[in-house]
Amino acid sequence: MKIAKHAKLGILGGTFNPVHVGHLILAQESAEKLGLDKVVFVPSNIPPHKSETSVIKAEDRYNMLLFAIQGNPLFEVSRLEIERPGRSYSVESMKEFRIVYGKEAGLFFITGSDSLKEISTWKDLKGIFKLVKFVVAEREGYPLEGVPEEAQVIRITPIGISSSLIRERIGKSRSIRYLVPDGVLGYIEEKRLYRTC
């Protein structure tokens, strides 16, 4: 992906297990509020704070993201963490983004307020602050507690959807239509993902 020297790039990392409309609204509204030129979704390979047994293959999560962003030129998906072996640490990814886009690019690392409960366990959090602007988006049901003083807070439209809710609904054979983009729904159904049997 080529961006201008002084461009502003949003980086939205996560498991995306699966991606849903809440993620897309977060990305779109973050771009509008921060004046971003691009938002890059970065699916993790092996997330450090989640059980590997509850997370489907990275390639499936990547493919669902491709379906999810179709038609929106503002969005892109990166394979950076998928192709890097081992657990996915944000600080390592931010170092690579900084190398690729240079010191003049405005890099904004976007995370939801649900991540704040584990932020003290993140690897080299101060290193992240030195590399990028750290942005916390308030997420419904997760109050803004323990926000680092280096962080910028933005408020987005509250959407009560989570990946765990979607997985639970699939496990109970309940519809997830309108909770995920149609392409994601079709992929989940075709691959029979998140089914318990």
Buried (B, 14 or more C-beta within 10 A) or exposed (E): EEBEEEBBBBBBBBBBBBBBBBBBBBBBBBBEBBEBBBBBBBBBBBBBEEEEEEBBEBEBBBBBBBBBBEEEEBBBBBEBBBEBEEBBBBBBBBBBBBEBBEEEBBBBBBBBBBBBEEBEEBEBBEBBBEBBBBBBBBBBEBEBEEBBEEBBEBEBEEBEBBBEBBBEBBEEEEEBEEBBBEBBBEBBEEBEBBEEE
